[in-house]
Amino acid sequence: MNPLSRNIMISRALDANIYPLMSTVGAVSWRPPLSAMMASMIVLMALGPVSSAQIGVLPSIEITCDDPDPIEVWPGATRSTIVYCTLENPSIHSESVEIGTGSEEGDFEFAAPESVTIGSGQEVDIQVVVRATELHQEGAFDANITAKVTQANGIDVGAFTSEEEAVVSVEVMSFGSCEVMMGQGGGSIDAGDPVVFAASFVCQSNTDFSIGYSLIMIEEGSMSSAWPSGFEDQSAPCEFQVQAGGGGGNCQFQVSTPSNLASTWNGCVVLIDNDGDGDGVGSVAPSSCSSDTPSLGVNVDPQGLSLGAIGLDGNSSLTDLAMENKEVVGGALGGLILLVSLVVVLRRRSRDYDEWEEG
């Protein structure tokens, strides 16, 4: 039985019971007001739900949304996340629903459908993309997803419907990133001389943080991050503060070298982030010299002249060395011949003088 038929039967039953009562008391003049009251009751009952399971007559919408995953904003990140929402139409009408987005706390960009159509008693899932601006401040920010019924069965009802809202929390993760620029230094030095160089740091961040750098010496081909014997880090601590938005610093570094090297030491000096928050990589020390980390090539030569220092090794000979340095060898040989000739002349004159004295 539909609601209207039920209401008509109730009205007829009331008339059958009330009108005889009114005639018995002679209150015929009460009939018009009573009829008007009964008509209002019928209208109210027709508009109201028949039972708790009945869907609503007036256009309406319900919206629920889940909090999204955090947004990473480090350089190269997508800087975005997705909000998953469900729209439910609890009315008897087919509805057009307008979707709105916004945030009074965070500086976000949103991408969402402008409107969706939902049948009576149906649900629709939508996705809202939230994108943070570059260098967005870290923290948790409220974002609003709204839904409003604009049409019911093709009829404009926006003037009579209210806007429903779901509030989600969007978390922006903290980050700090520093670019390291190594100054002049390194190259070939003598054993016992220090390795001295400077470095500059240019950082980006969305929060205040502190960072420090230290150095390690890596011997070429050793595949180990252990300090080589005889080398000592004499650098002052390299630490500085970075404010939200960016900053940087400058540091001086110095390493003493052993004076008793027997052969040339080849390797590099590598700067590492010892705080773990600065470059997105962490503080794990590399085990070899590579372009992936800020490094400076260093060659430490032993003191004094050695076969290796003058270029003579197991693959060379004295003849090869003489041919490669013929100008030097030629000059030295000429000087030697001149010296020998001078000695011979002096000895001869000395002998002649002795004979003259005897005669």
Buried (B, 14 or more C-beta within 10 A) or exposed (E): EEBEEEBEEBBEEBBEEBEEEBEEEEEEEEBEEBEEEBEEBBEEBBEEEEEEEEEBBBBBBEBEBEBBEBBBBBEEEEBBBEBBBBBBBBBBBBBBBBBBBEBEEBEBEBEBEEBBEBEBEEEBEBEBBBBBEEBBBBBEBEBBBBBBBBBBEEEEBBEEBEBBBBEBEBBBBBBBBBEBEBBEBBEEBEBBEEBBBEBBBBBBBBBBBEBBBBBBBBBBEBEEBEBBEBBEBEBEEBBBEBEBEBBBBEBEBBBBBBEEBEEBBBBBBBBBBBBBBBBBEEBEBBBBBEEEBBBBBBBBBBEEEEEEEEEBEEEEEEEEBEEEBEEEEEEEEEEEEEEEEEEEEEEEEEEEEEEEEEE
